[in-house]
Amino acid sequence: MPDAKTDFEKNLPEKISADPDNAKSIDAVFLFKISGDDGGTWTVNCKDAPGVSEGEAGEADCTLELTSEDWKTISDNPSSAMQLYFQGKLKVSGDAMKATKLQQLLG
């Protein structure tokens, strides 16, 4: 079970670079704010320049806030995000409909 730091610094950038057109089809910039031991803040650009950068980079279409434990749950099972959202464990601000497209990147 990878931690958030590994996912955002290695796994997601590899997925995006392997298929940048898939990332671009999501057409959004996401800001992830993950709290906990291996948390951090990352910007995932699935719009004009697909990739992942540490910190807040540019204007995000959608911001997602969650704990590192809940990130592990989503990382293992992307479809669990909706359940975490309804439990109040995943906070989404901005264009929440864009967040539903993340499954095609995470899955």
C-alpha positions as CSV (number, residue, x, y, z in Angstrom):
1,M,0.0,0.0,0.0
2,P,1.9,3.1,-1.2
3,D,1.9,6.3,0.8
4,A,0.8,9.7,-0.5
5,K,4.4,10.9,-1.0
6,T,5.3,7.9,-3.1
7,D,2.1,8.2,-5.2
8,F,2.5,11.9,-5.9
9,E,6.2,11.9,-6.4
10,K,6.6,8.7,-8.4
11,N,3.5,6.7,-9.3
12,L,1.2,9.4,-10.6
13,P,3.9,11.2,-12.6
14,E,4.8,7.8,-14.2
15,K,1.1,7.2,-15.1
16,I,0.7,10.7,-16.5
17,S,3.9,10.5,-18.6
18,A,2.9,7.1,-19.9
19,D,-0.4,8.4,-21.2
20,P,-0.5,12.2,-21.3
21,D,-3.6,12.2,-23.6
22,N,-5.6,10.3,-20.9
23,A,-4.6,12.9,-18.4
24,K,-5.4,15.8,-20.7
25,S,-8.9,14.3,-21.4
26,I,-9.7,15.0,-17.7
27,D,-9.2,18.7,-18.5
28,A,-8.7,20.0,-14.9
29,V,-6.0,21.0,-12.4
30,F,-6.4,19.4,-9.0
31,L,-4.9,20.5,-5.7
32,F,-4.5,17.7,-3.1
33,K,-4.0,18.7,0.5
34,I,-3.2,15.6,2.4
35,S,-2.7,15.7,6.2
36,G,-0.8,13.1,8.3
37,D,2.7,11.7,8.6
38,D,3.3,11.2,4.9
39,G,1.0,14.0,3.7
40,G,1.7,17.2,1.8
41,T,0.3,19.4,-0.8
42,W,0.5,18.6,-4.5
43,T,-0.9,20.0,-7.7
44,V,-1.9,17.5,-10.4
45,N,-2.2,19.1,-13.8
46,C,-4.5,17.2,-16.1
47,K,-5.0,20.1,-18.5
48,D,-2.4,22.0,-20.4
49,A,0.9,20.6,-19.0
50,P,0.1,17.2,-17.6
51,G,2.2,16.4,-14.5
52,V,2.5,16.6,-10.8
53,S,4.3,19.3,-8.8
54,E,4.8,19.7,-5.1
55,G,2.9,22.6,-3.5
56,E,0.3,24.9,-5.0
57,A,1.1,25.5,-8.6
58,G,-1.3,27.7,-10.5
59,E,-5.1,28.0,-10.2
60,A,-6.8,24.7,-9.3
61,D,-10.2,23.8,-10.7
62,C,-10.8,21.4,-7.8
63,T,-9.2,21.1,-4.3
64,L,-9.4,17.8,-2.4
65,E,-8.6,17.5,1.3
66,L,-8.1,14.3,3.1
67,T,-5.9,12.4,5.5
68,S,-3.0,10.2,4.4
69,E,-4.9,7.1,5.7
70,D,-7.9,8.0,3.5
71,W,-5.5,8.6,0.6
72,K,-4.2,5.0,1.0
73,T,-7.8,3.8,0.9
74,I,-8.5,5.7,-2.4
75,S,-5.1,4.6,-3.8
76,D,-6.0,1.0,-3.3
77,N,-9.6,1.4,-4.4
78,P,-10.4,4.6,-6.4
79,S,-14.1,3.9,-6.3
80,S,-14.0,4.3,-2.5
81,A,-13.6,8.1,-2.9
82,M,-17.4,8.6,-3.2
83,Q,-18.0,6.7,0.1
84,L,-15.3,8.8,1.8
85,Y,-16.9,12.0,0.5
86,F,-20.3,11.1,1.9
87,Q,-18.7,10.2,5.2
88,G,-17.2,13.7,5.3
89,K,-13.6,12.3,5.2
90,L,-12.9,13.7,1.7
91,K,-13.6,17.4,1.3
92,V,-13.9,18.7,-2.2
93,S,-14.1,22.4,-3.2
94,G,-14.3,24.0,-6.6
95,D,-15.7,21.9,-9.5
96,A,-16.6,18.7,-7.8
97,M,-17.7,17.1,-11.1
98,K,-14.1,17.2,-12.3
99,A,-13.1,15.1,-9.2
100,T,-15.3,12.3,-10.5
101,K,-13.0,12.0,-13.5
102,L,-9.9,11.3,-11.4
103,Q,-10.9,7.6,-11.3
104,Q,-9.6,7.3,-14.9
105,L,-6.2,8.5,-13.7
106,L,-6.0,6.6,-10.4
107,G,-7.6,3.4,-11.6
